[in-house]
Structures are given as C-alpha cells and as structure tokens.
C-alpha cells in the first residue's frame, strides 16, 4: 500500500495549480457521499481508466483497496459529472508540459480538427469487435464527436456530422481519398489529408494524369514540394494542392519497418514493393488551402497532430480500452478525456525522469550520487 501511495503522490505532484478547486467549480464534486476530496475522485477515475475492467470491477477493486465504498451507478455518475474537470486537466497539463504544438498564427479564427479511428475489442461475456472514431479540435483539445460503430463502418469522413464552415480538417491516409474530399467540399470545410502518391489520380490543367513520385524524387531531406493539380470529384475536375516533405533517413527506416509489419498482417507476408518503398520516402498531403499558405506551413500543421495521436495509440497498448460508456455523450467524452489524461501523465513522468518503481525521483538520486 505504501508503494501505491508513493506512486499516486508522484501523480498528484503533476497536477496543475488550482486543480482541486476546479473539481468543485466544474461540478465533479457536487456531492461528497463516498468521495470526500478531489484526490480521492481522481484516484478512482484513474483506477477505472488503467485497469481495463468494468465499472463493477472498478468499485470492487476500490473497496478491496480501501479507497472507498461506492456503487457502480454512483461511479458512472461521478465519471459523467467529471467530464468538464477532466477536460480542463488535459488541456492544462498538455499545454504546461509542452505536449501539444502551439497553434500557428496563420489559421487565425479557424478551428483545426483532427479525425482518427481505431479498431478495438470490447471485453465482456462475448468479445465484440467495434470501431472507435473521434474528431477533436487539435489546439484546444476540445472533443467534437466520439462514435462507436460496427466493423462494417470503416474510417471515413462521412462518419462525422459536426464539422463547421471554416474548419481545417486533418486526417491520415485512411481519410485521404476522393469520397473524403467530396464530403468536406460539400460542407465548406478545408482539409489537409495524407495520401499515398502511387494510389491516387491527379491531373494537370489539360487533364493529363500527373505521376507524382518522379516529381518528388528531386527533393532532398527536409525539402518540400508544392504541386498544383486537379482531381475528379463527383465527375468534375476540382483544384487541389499536393504538398510533400522528404523524410529524414531515420523516419524512412521506421516507415519501412512499419510497412513490413503491415504486409505481414494484411498481405500474407509479401515484401515491401518498390512503389511502397518509394512512397515511404515522403509525407504527401492533399489540401484545399490556398497558395497564400506555404507548403512548409501546411506540412507543419499536419505534423502538429502527431503528438496527440501517438499518445492515444500508446494508451491502447498500455492500458486497454475497456467498455466505452456510450449511454450519452458526456459520459463518453469523460471516458476519452480520462484516457488523454493518462497519456499526459505518462508522457510527463517519462519526459521529466520522475518515474521509478520505488517512487523516488530518479534525477534527484543521480544528482546526489558522487
């Protein structure tokens, strides 16, 4: 128990100033029955988020650990009421720890929205496979939508209904396709969508097909390209910019490693093809943003999404995704922000060197060594 308390005290040391007061202000501690303090509430929420068990399993662990006596219904209500508080904690910790990029000046007055999806397994009496989809304002960490669908509903932009005119939507290769572009154009929304250059058809002003990869082959490491093109959307040629960044050698090697794993899983172990290898040398995006925004700025904006997505994907392997409480949006959003909070705490502990199994400060011990 002492080791557990030491670990938890380390986490409390990462909380931003005023976090306990905010729990009251934002409605997380409306009633104190069973939970007296913000620290006790946070401990219960983190227990639920990390153990990968149900609400019933969490209250059983809390009782056995001597944390509190609370019913699973009461825990559900506490989680739902903590949504605004967990959101504030995430936004503050991510900002203070430098875990998110600063919003550039040029999309002033516009929201940058990232979209992503993931195949999950819901544990229970029967193992149920489902897809988790979310859209979130990148620099505000403000959730727009969180959806759970069956496996037949893949990752596509048509899943989302809450984009607003003026938004800039950023998505990875799963979303970089003609149906996705058509969906966003119909809503008056700009986009920066990653594509695979050898899989997509782009055309010049005379409607001749453009072979992208040979044009990109002249790029040196870190250089960008900007190609004006057209694509066929609903049978009409529409203008589009194709921007690309030449990867560094380390990123290229990492990409080849990822491709080998994907081929092993999806293509029966086939070796990385020449087209895959060539495409892997670049980060290529299609965008509707105008020429007043440079290709370097566009690539910088695309890369800004990566820290959030890496943190969330890392959580998948570390803590599991236990059942998403989908009864209403507040409880689902609270669950999501709880997961993001775990990501922020883990990243901060690792980056500051403050984590050790014994609960001590690793950097402090090193400083004290002769």
C-alpha positions in Angstrom: 0.0 0.0 0.0 2.9 2.3 0.8 4.4 1.9 -2.7 1.0 2.5 -4.2 0.6 5.7 -2.2 4.1 6.9 -3.2 3.2 6.3 -6.9 0.0 8.2 -6.5 1.7 11.1 -4.7 4.0 11.4 -7.7 1.0 11.8 -10.0 -0.6 14.4 -7.6 2.6 16.4 -7.9 2.0 16.7 -11.7 -1.4 18.3 -11.2 -1.7 21.9 -12.3 -2.3 24.7 -9.8 -5.9 25.0 -8.6 -6.9 21.5 -9.8 -8.8 20.7 -6.6 -10.7 24.0 -6.7 -11.6 23.3 -10.3 -13.1 20.0 -9.3 -15.7 21.9 -7.3 -16.2 24.7 -9.8 -16.8 22.4 -12.8 -19.2 20.1 -11.0 -17.1 17.0 -10.4 -17.6 17.2 -6.6 -21.2 18.2 -6.4 -21.9 15.7 -3.7 -19.3 14.2 -1.3 -21.1 11.0 -0.4 -18.5 8.2 -0.6 -15.8 10.6 -2.1 -14.6 13.5 0.1 -11.8 15.0 -1.9 -10.7 15.7 -5.4 -7.7 13.5 -4.8 -9.9 10.6 -3.9 -12.1 11.2 -7.0 -9.1 11.3 -9.3 -7.7 8.1 -7.8 -11.0 6.3 -8.5 -11.2 7.6 -12.1 -7.6 6.6 -12.8 -8.2 3.1 -11.4 -11.1 2.7 -13.8 -9.1 4.0 -16.7 -6.0 1.9 -16.1 -7.3 -1.5 -15.0 -9.3 -2.2 -18.2 -12.2 -3.6 -16.2 -15.9 -2.7 -16.0 -17.5 -0.2 -13.6 -18.4 -3.1 -11.3 -14.9 -4.4 -11.4 -13.5 -0.9 -10.5 -15.8 -0.5 -7.5 -14.8 -3.9 -6.3 -11.1 -3.0 -6.6 -11.7 0.3 -4.8 -13.5 -1.5 -1.9 -10.7 -4.1 -1.6 -8.0 -1.4 -1.7 -9.7 0.6 0.9 -10.2 3.6 -1.4 -13.9 4.0 -1.0 -17.3 2.2 -0.9 -19.3 3.2 -3.9 -21.8 1.6 -6.2 -21.2 1.2 -10.0 -24.1 3.5 -10.7 -22.6 6.2 -8.4 -19.2 5.7 -10.1 -20.9 6.1 -13.5 -22.5 9.4 -12.4 -19.2 10.6 -10.9 -17.4 9.9 -14.2 -20.1 11.7 -16.3 -20.1 14.7 -14.0 -16.2 14.9 -14.2 -16.2 15.5 -17.9 -15.5 19.2 -17.8 -12.9 18.8 -15.0 -11.0 16.0 -16.9 -11.1 18.2 -20.0 -9.6 21.1 -18.1 -6.9 18.9 -16.6 -6.0 17.6 -20.0 -5.9 21.0 -21.6 -3.8 22.5 -18.8 -1.3 19.6 -18.4 -0.8 19.2 -22.1 -0.2 22.9 -22.5 2.1 23.3 -19.5 4.1 20.2 -20.3 4.6 21.2 -23.9 2.9 18.0 -25.2 1.0 19.9 -27.9 2.3 22.2 -30.6 1.5 25.9 -30.4 -1.2 26.9 -32.9 0.4 28.8 -35.8 -0.7 32.4 -36.4 -2.0 31.9 -39.9 -5.2 29.9 -39.3 -6.4 32.8 -37.0 -10.1 32.4 -36.2 -10.3 28.9 -37.6 -10.5 25.6 -35.8 -8.1 22.8 -36.7 -9.9 19.5 -36.3 -8.2 16.1 -36.3 -10.0 12.9 -37.1 -9.0 9.4 -36.4 -10.4 5.9 -35.9 -9.2 2.6 -34.4 -10.3 -1.0 -34.4 -10.9 -2.1 -30.8 -12.0 -5.2 -28.9 -14.7 -4.8 -26.2 -14.3 -7.2 -23.4 -17.3 -8.9 -21.8 -19.3 -12.1 -21.9 -18.7 -12.1 -25.7 -15.7 -10.4 -27.3 -17.2 -7.8 -29.6 -15.2 -6.0 -32.2 -16.1 -2.4 -33.0 -14.6 0.8 -34.4 -13.9 3.9 -32.4 -14.0 7.2 -34.3 -13.3 10.7 -32.9 -12.9 14.3 -34.1 -11.3 16.9 -31.9 -10.1 20.5 -32.1 -6.3 20.0 -32.1 -5.0 23.0 -30.3 -7.9 23.3 -27.9 -8.2 19.5 -27.1 -12.0 20.1 -27.5 -13.9 17.0 -28.5 -16.3 17.4 -31.3 -17.5 13.8 -31.8 -16.9 10.3 -30.4 -18.6 7.4 -32.2 -18.6 3.7 -31.8 -19.7 1.7 -34.8 -19.6 -1.9 -36.0 -16.7 -3.2 -38.0 -18.5 -2.7 -41.3 -18.3 1.1 -40.8 -14.7 1.9 -41.7 -12.7 5.0 -41.2 -14.3 7.7 -43.4 -15.1 11.4 -43.2 -18.8 10.7 -43.8 -19.0 9.3 -40.3 -18.7 12.8 -38.8 -21.5 15.3 -38.9 -20.2 18.2 -36.7 -17.7 20.0 -39.0 -18.3 23.7 -39.4 -17.6 26.0 -42.3 -14.1 27.4 -41.9 -12.8 24.3 -40.1 -9.5 22.8 -41.3 -9.8 19.0 -41.1 -6.6 16.9 -40.8 -6.6 13.2 -41.3 -4.2 10.4 -42.1 -4.2 8.0 -45.1 -7.5 6.3 -44.2 -9.3 9.6 -44.9 -7.2 10.8 -47.9 -9.4 9.7 -50.7 -11.9 11.2 -53.2 -15.0 10.4 -51.2 -13.5 12.2 -48.2 -12.6 15.2 -50.3 -16.1 15.4 -51.7 -17.6 15.1 -48.3 -15.6 18.0 -46.9 -16.1 20.2 -50.0 -19.9 19.8 -49.7 -19.7 21.2 -46.1 -17.5 24.2 -47.0 -14.6 22.7 -45.0 -10.9 22.9 -45.8 -8.7 19.9 -45.5 -5.1 18.6 -45.1 -5.3 14.8 -45.8 -2.4 12.5 -46.1 -2.4 10.4 -49.3 -0.3 7.6 -50.9 1.0 9.2 -54.0 1.0 6.0 -56.1 -2.6 5.2 -55.4 -4.3 8.5 -56.3 -5.0 10.0 -59.6 -4.2 13.7 -60.0 -4.4 15.7 -63.3 -2.8 18.8 -64.7 -4.6 21.7 -66.4 -5.0 19.7 -69.6 -6.5 16.8 -67.7 -3.4 14.7 -68.3 -2.5 12.4 -65.4 0.3 13.5 -63.1 2.9 11.0 -62.0 3.7 12.4 -58.6 6.6 10.3 -57.4 9.1 11.1 -60.2 8.5 14.8 -59.5 9.2 14.3 -55.8 12.4 12.3 -56.4 14.5 15.5 -56.7 13.7 16.5 -53.1 16.5 16.4 -50.5 15.9 15.5 -46.9 13.7 18.1 -45.2 12.7 19.8 -48.5 9.1 20.4 -49.5 7.3 20.3 -52.8 4.1 22.1 -53.9 2.2 20.8 -56.9 -0.9 22.4 -58.4 -3.3 19.8 -59.6 -6.8 18.7 -60.2 -8.8 15.7 -59.0 -12.1 14.2 -60.1 -14.8 14.8 -57.5 -18.3 13.7 -58.4 -17.3 13.7 -62.1 -15.9 17.2 -62.0 -12.3 18.4 -62.1 -11.7 20.3 -58.9 -8.4 22.2 -58.0 -6.2 20.6 -55.3 -2.7 21.2 -54.0 -0.4 18.3 -53.4 2.3 19.1 -50.8 5.1 16.8 -49.9 8.0 16.6 -47.4 11.1 14.4 -47.9 11.6 12.4 -44.8 14.9 12.1 -43.0 16.8 8.7 -43.0 15.6 7.6 -39.6 11.9 8.3 -40.4 12.3 6.4 -43.7 13.7 3.4 -41.9 10.9 3.5 -39.4 8.4 3.6 -42.2 9.9 0.6 -43.9 9.7 -1.3 -40.6 6.0 -0.4 -40.3 5.3 -1.4 -43.8 6.8 -4.8 -43.3 4.6 -5.3 -40.2 1.5 -4.2 -42.2 2.4 -6.5 -45.1 2.8 -9.4 -42.7 -0.6 -8.7 -41.2 -2.6 -7.7 -44.3 -0.8 -9.1 -47.3 0.3 -12.5 -46.3 3.9 -11.5 -45.6 4.7 -10.1 -49.0 7.9 -8.0 -49.2 7.7 -4.2 -49.4 7.0 -3.3 -53.0 9.0 -0.8 -55.0 6.0 1.6 -55.1 5.5 1.3 -51.3 9.2 1.9 -50.7 9.3 5.0 -52.9 6.1 6.4 -51.4 7.6 5.8 -47.9 10.3 8.4 -48.6 7.7 11.3 -48.4 4.9 12.6 -46.3 2.4 13.6 -49.0 -0.9 15.5 -48.4 -3.7 16.8 -50.5 -5.1 20.2 -49.4 -7.7 22.8 -50.3 -5.8 25.6 -48.6 -4.8 28.5 -50.8 -1.4 29.5 -52.2 -1.0 32.2 -49.5 -0.2 29.3 -47.1 3.2 27.8 -47.9 3.9 24.1 -48.3 6.1 24.2 -45.3 3.3 25.7 -43.2 0.9 23.0 -44.4 3.3 20.2 -43.5 4.0 21.8 -40.1 0.2 21.9 -39.5 -0.1 18.2 -40.5 2.7 17.1 -38.2 1.2 19.0 -35.2 -1.5 16.3 -34.9 1.1 13.6 -34.4 1.7 14.0 -30.7 -1.9 13.6 -29.8 -2.4 10.6 -32.0 0.8 8.9 -30.8 -0.3 9.4 -27.1 -3.7 7.9 -27.7 -2.3 4.9 -29.7 0.2 4.3 -27.0 -2.6 4.1 -24.4 -4.2 1.3 -26.5 -1.2 -0.9 -25.9 -0.6 0.1 -22.3 -4.0 0.3 -20.6 -6.5 -1.3 -22.9 -9.8 0.3 -24.0 -12.3 -1.0 -21.5 -16.0 -0.6 -22.4 -16.7 2.9 -23.7 -19.7 4.3 -21.8 -21.9 5.3 -24.7 -25.1 5.9 -22.9 -24.7 9.7 -23.5 -22.1 12.0 -24.9 -21.0 13.4 -21.6 -20.0 10.0 -20.2 -18.3 9.1 -23.4 -16.4 12.4 -23.5 -15.4 11.9 -19.9 -14.0 8.5 -20.7 -12.0 9.9 -23.6 -10.6 12.8 -21.5 -9.7 10.3 -18.8 -7.7 8.4 -21.4 -6.0 11.5 -22.6 -5.2 12.5 -19.0 -3.4 9.1 -18.6 -1.4 9.9 -21.8 -0.4 13.3 -20.4 0.7 11.9 -17.1 2.7 9.1 -18.6 4.4 11.4 -21.1 5.2 13.9 -18.3 6.6 11.3 -16.0 8.9 9.8 -18.7 10.0 13.2 -20.1 10.9 14.6 -16.6 12.5 11.4 -15.4 10.2 11.4 -12.4 9.0 7.8 -12.7 10.7 5.0 -10.7 9.2 1.7 -9.3 10.4 2.7 -5.8 8.5 6.1 -6.0 11.7 8.2 -5.8 12.9 10.9 -8.1 15.4 9.3 -10.5 17.0 12.7 -11.4 17.3 13.7 -7.8 19.1 10.4 -6.9 21.5 10.9 -9.8 22.3 14.4 -8.7 23.1 13.2 -5.3 25.5 10.5 -6.5 29.2 11.2 -6.1 
